[in-house]
Amino acid sequence: MAGRLRSVAWSKSAQSALDEVIAYITQDSPENARRVLLAALAAAASLATLAEGGRIVPELADSSIRELFVFKYRLLYRVSDAGVTIVAFLRGVRDFSTWRNDQVIDE
């Protein structure tokens, strides 16, 4: 059953992170980069109706911050009544630790 319809937006930092990942993958395989990009965009778009579908990020224990996995990447997002904001696009735990120490979750 689908949830309510919410707007979905990417924060500047999450958008930059996705761009960096795609540029990096493109160096070795433009086709794989395309797959990751399309999967990330599809996952984000799905949040318009399925925002509560992702798991709560265990390292944060904040029910408003959830995540979906896109291949080996973590798409973190904040759910609010106003909508969904993609706050990060990270590769695994190591990137999360660096992001958590260096980043404020922006909207």
C-alpha positions as a printed Julia matrix, in Angstrom:
107×3 Matrix{Float64}:
  0.0    0.0     0.0
  1.41   3.39   -0.99
  1.73   6.18    1.53
  0.81   9.79    1.02
  2.34  11.77   -1.81
  5.35  13.88   -0.81
  7.71  16.11   -2.75
 11.27  14.82   -3.1
 14.3   17.13   -3.32
 18.06  16.57   -3.3
 20.22  18.67   -0.98
 23.19  20.33   -2.67
 25.66  18.1    -0.82
 23.8   14.9    -1.78
 23.57  16.02   -5.39
 27.31  16.76   -5.42
 28.08  13.38   -3.87
 26.01  11.6    -6.53
 27.78  13.59   -9.26
 31.18  12.61   -7.83
 30.24   8.93   -7.65
 28.97   8.92  -11.22
 32.08  10.72  -12.49
 34.32   8.21  -10.71
 32.46   5.17  -12.04
 32.39   6.64  -15.55
 36.21   6.51  -15.68
 36.04   2.7   -15.74
 32.57   1.98  -17.06
 30.13   4.52  -18.47
 27.46   1.79  -18.6
 27.84   0.99  -14.89
 27.73   4.7   -14.11
 24.48   4.94  -16.06
 23.02   2.0   -14.1
 23.94   3.54  -10.75
 22.57   6.94  -11.76
 19.27   5.52  -12.99
 18.91   3.34   -9.88
 19.65   6.29   -7.56
 17.14   8.52   -9.34
 14.5    5.77   -9.3
 15.07   5.12   -5.6
 14.72   8.83   -4.84
 11.57   9.12   -6.96
 10.01   6.16   -5.13
 10.17   8.16   -1.91
  7.31  10.37   -3.1
  4.95   7.58   -2.03
  7.13   5.17   -0.06
  9.11   7.46    2.25
  8.64   5.24    5.3
  9.87   2.22    3.34
 13.55   2.76    4.03
 15.17   1.65    7.23
 16.07   4.04   10.02
 19.81   4.75    9.79
 21.21   2.65   12.65
 24.14   4.98   13.36
 21.8    7.94   13.88
 18.76   6.34   15.58
 16.61   9.23   14.35
 13.32   8.05   12.86
 13.18  11.02   10.5
 16.46   9.98    8.79
 16.13   6.82    6.72
 18.08   5.08    4.01
 17.76   2.98    0.91
 20.55   0.96   -0.65
 21.44   1.56   -4.28
 23.92  -1.15   -5.2
 26.75  -0.57   -2.67
 25.71   3.01   -1.94
 23.55   4.43    0.83
 20.93   7.02   -0.1
 20.07   8.84    3.13
 16.98  11.0     3.34
 14.98  13.05    5.84
 11.22  12.57    6.01
  9.01  15.42    7.16
  5.42  16.49    6.7
  6.63  18.94    4.05
  8.36  16.28    1.98
 11.49  14.2     1.57
 15.01  15.59    1.29
 17.87  13.42    0.07
 20.67  14.38    2.46
 23.52  12.07    1.38
 24.67   9.53   -1.19
 27.5    7.52    0.35
 29.53   4.41   -0.22
 29.26   2.18    2.81
 30.23   2.61    6.44
 33.57   4.34    5.93
 32.03   7.13    3.86
 29.23   7.41    6.43
 31.73   7.9     9.27
 33.53  10.64    7.35
 30.26  12.26    6.31
 28.89  12.16    9.85
 31.99  13.84   11.26
 32.26  16.48    8.54
 28.69  17.15    7.55
 25.62  18.75    8.98
 22.48  17.23    7.52
 21.3   20.03    5.29
 17.93  20.48    3.69
